[in-house]
Amino acid sequence: MQQSLKFVTPQEAVKIIKSHDRIHIHSVACAPQKLIEAMCERGRNNEFKNVRIQHLHTEGPAPYASAEFEGVFQLESFFVGHNVRKETQAGYADYIPVFLHETQRLIREGYTKVDVAMVQVSPPDKHGYVSLGTSVDATLAAVQTANTVIGVINPNMPRAFGDAMIKASCIDIFCYDETPLIEAHFTEPTEIEAAIGRNVAELIDDGATLQMGIGAIPNAVLSQLTNHKNLGIHTEMFADGILPLVEKGVVNGAMKGIDRGKMVSTFLMGSKKLYDFVDDNPGVVMKDVGYTNDITMIGRNPKVTAINSAIQVDLTGQVCSDSIGTKHYSGVGGQIDFIRGASMSPGGKPIIAMPSVTQKGDSKIAPTLHLGAGVVTTRSNMHWLVTEFGSVNLYGKPLQERARLIISIAHPDHQEALDKAAFERFGPHYHFVSK
């Protein structure tokens, strides 16, 4: 089947791009670096101008976001990843605030209409299908609606099932690349992260359906779950930390309300071991983000335990997780999708887990959020808050009791100052309630 495809070079493929086009770039490890390089080469030669680029988080270089291409490219990302963070904070790139489940809607309904989708896919099978591999997210919507789709066939792309499978005929222009997918490797949890992991793990019941992000805290949680039973996965993403639990049979999806026995995700990021695990694995279903992050779908699973992190939390339970003051650091992402979805799940537990202090020792629990900080999870959405010093459930609690509970798991070095701030905010009755 592969021999019947007509391949062109990346340089030839990107000739389709013209001024004022909007380009969608495949997400995370799937970002087609050869096409990106060729596109930027045309940009340096001033062959077009005012080309808009959109994507979720991508791994690898993102040169189109730099000041060099001002007036040539304008990045309008759905999430501010590490590779475009400085440029976004400096104003050379921009960010579209949007719930993750609605990213596909922006594309499908024409709010961010795509002219050219640049994707990376597996080689076609005998039925003429290729796979979007480790990232379906909003990219499927871009493929379905773009005027032109450029597809890089890469034998290193896992053949993932579910919505990842698309007809090769959906692709207009083919290129070929054998570059291995970019891998993400994670360090061992620190003592603080391990303590957070233990506190979160204590909240997870047998038969729970898990959603968790990426990084040291999720890995610390997963390492504590080896004695659990019948856990399921319905998440926006997962990484290598889940693999030992699958091998032990802890994660089997036996108690899920939908997609029973299947691990459901919309994108993945990890090592080659993770990519090999997903390849040709019917137990993993990669779905459109409009499905994985739909709160009604999430809520159909029992005991959904959604574990997300934060940059800062105030004394009323307002959560900032996308910015440091006015400087955008990440994005809304899927946090509120799963906070709400877990709250709709029978026995569900929405959890915000974070260290009590920053690396500089400043308290991440504050009297008020920093000026300009974005509220991603509102105080009315808050349930569980976890630090290395314990866990508290804020759901249904009045403001003064919330403050007392939140302060109880703040770093001891900051509790007195926080208690004073609460007294100043709520008045003398606060101390009466606290006692």
N, C-alpha and C positions, 0 to 999 in steps of 0.2 A: 504493500500500500504506500509506504514511504517513497518508493521509487517513482510513483505516478505523480507526486507533487512537484510543482515547479518552484524551485528555490531562487531567491535573489539575494544579493548582499544587503547587509543592514543599511549601507549607504544608498543603495537603490530604493530600498523599502521606504525610507523616511522622506523621499522626494515627494510623497503624497501630501506632506504637511505644508500648509500655506498660512499666510498671515491671518490672524484673528481666529484660527482654529482653537478648539479645546481638545486637549490630549488627556486620555486616562491611562495611567501607568499601573500595571499589575502590582499587587501589594507584597510586602514583607520580602521573603526570600525569592519570590517569583519576579521581582523587578528585572526586566530584560536589559541588562547592562549594555549589551552591544548596540541595541537600538537607542538607548539613552546617549551613548557616546557619539553615535552617528548624527543624532538630532542636534546635539550641542555643537558638533563640527559645522553643521549647516548654520547654526546660530552665530558662530564666530565669523562666518563668512558673510553675515548680514543678508542671508537669502530670504528671510521673513522677519516679521516683527509682531509684537503683541499676541504671542501665542500663549494661551492659558493652559496650565497643567494642573491636573488634580489627581490625588491618590490618597489612600490611607497611609499608614506607616510603611516605609520601605527600608530594606537593608541595602547597604552598599552606598557608593557615592551618589550625591544628588547635585551635580554641578549647576544645573539649570536654575537653582535657587539663589545663586551667588550674585553679588553686585555687578559682576562682569557682564551679566546678561540683562541688566535693567533696560526695559524697553523692548527686549527680544522675547523673554519668557516672563510670565507672572504665575508663580505657584500659588494655588488656592487649595491647600490641603484640608482633608477631613480630620487629620490628626497631626500634631506637631511631634515628629520623631526626632531622635538625637541628631540625625544627619541634616536636618533643616532648622534646628532650634535657634542657633545664633542668627541665621538669616531672617527668620521670622521675627525674632525679638528686635532686630535692627530695622525691620520694615521692608526689607527687600523681598520677602515672601509673606504670604498672608494665610489666614486660617478661617475655615467656615465652621462656626459652632453648630453641631448637629448631633442628635442621638445616633448611635451607630446603626440601629435598625432602620433609620430613615435615610442613610446614605444612598441606598439603592433607589429610594423613592425620588430623591433629588434628580437622579439620572433618568429614571423611567418616565417621570412626569415633565421632564424638560427644563427643570430649574437650572441644571448644569448639563445641558445637552452636549453629548460627546460627538465630536467629529471623527477622531481617530483613537481607537483603543489599541494599546501596545501590550501584548500578553506573551507569556511563556507557557508552553504546553508540552505534554508527553507525546511521544510518537504515536501515530494513529494505529488502532488495532484492526483486526480483520473485518470489523463491521464499519470502519470509517469514523470511529470516535477517537477524539483526543481528550486529555484531562487537564483541567486547570490546576490540578495537583494540590499544593499546600495552601492555596488561597482562592476562595470563591468570593467571599465578602460582597462588595458592591461591584466587583469586576465582571461578574456574570451579567449584571444589568448593562454595563458598558458594552460588552460584546453583543448583547441582544439589540442594542439601540444605535450603536455607532454607525456612521456612514461608511467607515472603512476599518477593518480589523487586521492588524499586523500580528502574526503569530510566529514566535520563535519555537521551532521544534527542538527540544532538548532531551536526549535520552536519560539524563539524570533527574528529570522531573518525575516524581512518583505518579503512578496511575491510580489516582484516588477516585472513589465512587460518589454517588449522590448527584448533586447539582454540578459537581465538577466536570462530569462527562458532557461534552458537547460534540456535535458533528463537526468534522474537519471542514465541511462545506460552509460553516459559519465564518471561516477565516478567508480573507480576500488575498492576502499577501503572505508568503511563507519565507522565513529565514531559517538557518540552522546554526546551532551552537552547542558545543559539548562541555561548556564550562560548568563545573559542579555548583550546585546551589550554595549560597552563602549560609554558613552554619552559625548558630548562637550557642555559646557555652557559658555555663553559670558557675560562679564560685560557691564554695561551701558556705552555709549560713553562719553568721556570727553568733555569739552567745545571745545577743539581744534578739536576733531573728529567730533563733531556735526556741527561745522562750515564748515569743509570739506564736510560733508554730504550735507549741504544746497547748497554749491557751485556746487557740482556734480549734485544734483537733478535739479538745474536750467538748466542744459544742456540736460536733458532727455525729449524727446518729447512724447506726446501721441502716442500710436501705436508702440513704440520702442520695440525691442527685447533685453533683458538684459543678460549680462554675468557679474558676479562679484564673487569675491573670498569669503573668510571667515574672520570673525573678526569684530572689532568695526567699521571700516570705512564703509564696505558694509552694516552693520546693520544701521548705521547712515543715509546712503543714502536711504535705503528702508523705514525708518521711515518717510521720507519726501515726499513719493510718494502716500499718501493716496487720493489725489485729482486728480491723473492721471487717464487716461482711456486706456483700451485695450492694456495693456503691455503683452509681451510674454517672455518666458524663453527658451533660448538655451544656455547652459553653461556647463562647465566641472563639476561644483559642485554648490550646494546651501545648505543653512542651515535654521534654524528656522525663520530668519528674513523675509522670503518670505511668511510665513503662513498667517499673518494678511492681506496681500494684496490679497491673494487668497480668503480668507473669505469675503472680501469686494467686490470682483468681479473686482478689479483693474487689477489683473493678470488673463487674460482669454485666451490669445493666439489668439484672434480673427483676428489679422492683420498679423500673421506670414505668410511667404512665403512657408515654408515647415513645416510639422507636426503641422498644424493649430489646435489650441485648446489644444495642448499637451505641457506639461513642459518636456523639454528634458535635461538630464544630464548624466554624466558617473559615478559620485560617489557623496555621500552625507555624511555630518557629522553634528550631532546636538543632540537634546534631544530625549527622548522616544516619545514625541509628534510628532516630525518630522518622526520618524520611523513608528509610527502608521498611519500617514497621507499617507505615501507611500504604506503601506500594502494594497494589492488588489485594488489599485487605478488606473483605466485605464487612468486617466488624466496625469499620470507621466510615461514617457517612459525612461528607463535606457538603454543607448546605448554604444556600443564599442567606445573607445576613438578615434579610427580612423574615426569615423563618427562625433562625437560631436565637435572635434577639427580640422576637415578638413576645411581649409580656404574657399574652394569653397562652401561647405555646409553652413557655417556660413554666407557667403556673399549673399546667396539666401534669407535670411530674410531681411526685411526692417528695416532701422534705428537701426542697431545693435549698442548698446551702451556697450562697453567693458570697465569695470572698474577694473584696476589692480594697485598694489602699487609698491613701490621702496625703496631701501635702500639709494640710492644716485643718483643725477642727476647733470651733469656738465653744463657749460654755453652754450654748443652747442646742448644740448638735448640728450646726451648719457645717457642711463638709466642702472644702476647696480641694479639688484634685486635678485641676487643669492649669493653674497659673501660680506664680509667685508674685503676689501683688498684681501689678498690671502686665507683667511679663508672662506670656503664654509659654508653658512648659510642656504640655502634652495635648490633651483634648478631653472633651466630654466622654468620648468612647462609649463603651457599653455598660458603664457603671450603673446608671440609673435604670437602664433596661432590666438589668438583673436584680437590682435592689427592689424594683417594683414587681418583677416576675416572681422573685422568691417570696415576697410578702403575700402574693396571691396563691402560693403553693400550700397545700395542706401540710402543716408542720414545718413550713419553710423558715429559713433564718438568713436574712440579709445581714452581712457582716462587713464593717469597715475595720481593717487591721493595719496598724502602723506603729513604728517606734515612737516612744514618748518624746524623744528629742531629735534634733537634726544632728548631723555630723559635727557641727560646731558647738553643740550642747544647748542650743536654743529650744525652748519648749514648742512642740508641734501642737499642743493644746494651748489655745490663746483666749484671752478675755473676749476679743473680737477678731475677726479675720482681718488680714492686712488690707490696707486701702487698695481698692481695685481688684481684690481677689474674687475669682468666680465661684459662685455657689453651684456645685454640680448636684450634690445630694442635699435636699432641703432638710430642715429640722423635722418637718412632718413626715419625711420618708425614712428617718433614722430608726434603726432597731439596735443591733449589737455594735458596740465599739470595743475593740481589743487593742491593748498594748502589751509590752512585756511584763507589766505589773498586774494584769488581770483582764477581766471582761465584764462589761455592764450592759444591761438591756434598757434602752431609753424609751422604748415604745410604750406609749400611754402615760408617760411620766410628765408632770408639770415642770415648768422651766427651772424652778428653784431646786427641785429634787434632781433634775437632770444635771445641773451644775455640780451638785454634791457628788453624784455618781461619777461624772466625767473627771472631776478633780481627784477622786480616789484612785484612778489608774494613771494619773499624770506622774511624771518623775518627781520623787520626793523633794528634790532641790527646788522645784517650782510650785509646789502645792500651796505654800503659805501665800505667795504673791497672787496665785489664782484665786485662793479663798478670799483674799482682800478685795480683789476685783469683783468677785461675785457679791460680796457684801455691799460694795459701792453701787453695784447695778440694781440689786434687788431690795436693798434697805435692811434695817435691823431684824425684820422678821426672818430673813434668810438664815441667820445664825440660830434662831430659835428652832427652825425646821431642821437644820443640820444636826442639832443635838437631840 
